[in-house]
Amino acid sequence: MPSQRQLFLDHLGQTSPAPLMLEIERAEGSFLYDSSGRDILDLISGVSVSNTGHRHPEVMAALAEQAGRYMHLMVYGEVIQSPQVRYASRIAELLPTSLESVYFVNSGSEAIEGAIKLARRYTGRNEIIYFRNAYHGSTTGALSVQGSEDYRNAFRPLMPATTMAVFNSPEAPEMISSSTAAVLVEPVQAEAGVIQPSDSFLNDLRTACNRHGAMLIFDEVQTGFGRTGKLFSLYRYGVTPDILVLAKALGGGLPLGAFIASREIMSSLTHDPALGHITTFGGHPLCCATGLASLEVIVRENLAEKALDKEQLFRSGLAGMPFREVRGEGLLLAVEPERPEIIPAMIARAPEYGLLLDYFLFCSSAFRIAPPLTISDDEIRLACQRLKKLTEEVS
């Protein structure tokens, strides 16, 4: 019988020529456990998915309770499903009042596609302005607003009427015009290596969108649900978008995305034509049940605010190691070694030292630290001890 590793290579579509090939048998809290019995401290949380850790008891209880009631019933939007209604209502309670109507989908990419369609439908315009080194997903529309030619070129022709700007540049707001349907921006550019906005940048975009009647779309797929020290980064920077895109941690470990707007804006998808956006599995009741349970843990335990204290503990533990910079806020950090060429070896060998690390798509000079928000102080200290040993070995 072929091994699991061989079956993985033979029958699963691959994303790279050299996958990490970890065989994980179970996960709990901040740890993954592989087939050899190693405990691996997860410093990635599934790329900002597992904000309340792996298999949180309240999340697992919500999953079991909902599975005992029903799973898929009907295509999205036709049947009143309690998990969807309760979760949408709770999200709306925690957002600015203008972000009141939630459209659940399956993923961040689909949420971006829906947000683009919604902005174009509502404004009657075509142009989407996006930013260099932005990442919004890999479906065709999302790829069209991805800020890296390395990932786009092989799949042309892409969606027309897209314009790339430079994040934090004073010229970006000036590019917005009466032809612009929307400006799509991450409040913090994650895959660019955790680049935060300048003091006025997001406000300047908001002002220019207001002036020209364009939509402002925030992609908080990675920054949402407490990762950067606020429940949502829009509160950190004091700017409310017209459309908010969420995914990753939204489902509490299950696949879920959403785009959120005012009721007036969202209603434009209901007519001329009806079914302006439609999804079969979006807002699956299991995903909404686990997402709501995870959100309640984040809110009740103040995990967003605690992420700032945990950031400082990481910074203290990383001090003295051969790193030239630690960027970011909360538990979305980019760590730049003094010798960036060691990063591939660090990531490849990290499991030997009981760590899971990861790259950024558009920043080869840093690696990512984005553990579950539930990581304990002792686990942070352990992570730094293991990281010190790893760094000493590969430097």
Beta strands, then each sheet from edge to edge (+ up, - down):
strand 1: 24-28
strand 2: 31-34
strand 3: 39-42
strand 4: 101-105
strand 5: 127-131
strand 6: 162-165
strand 7: 180-185
strand 8: 215-219
strand 9: 243-246
strand 10: 257-261
strand 11: 323-329
strand 12: 332-337
strand 13: 355-356
strand 14: 358-360
strand 15: 363-369
sheet 1: 1+ 2- 3+ 13+
sheet 2: 4+ 10- 9+ 8+ 7+ 5+ 6+
sheet 3: 11+ 12- 15+ 14-
end
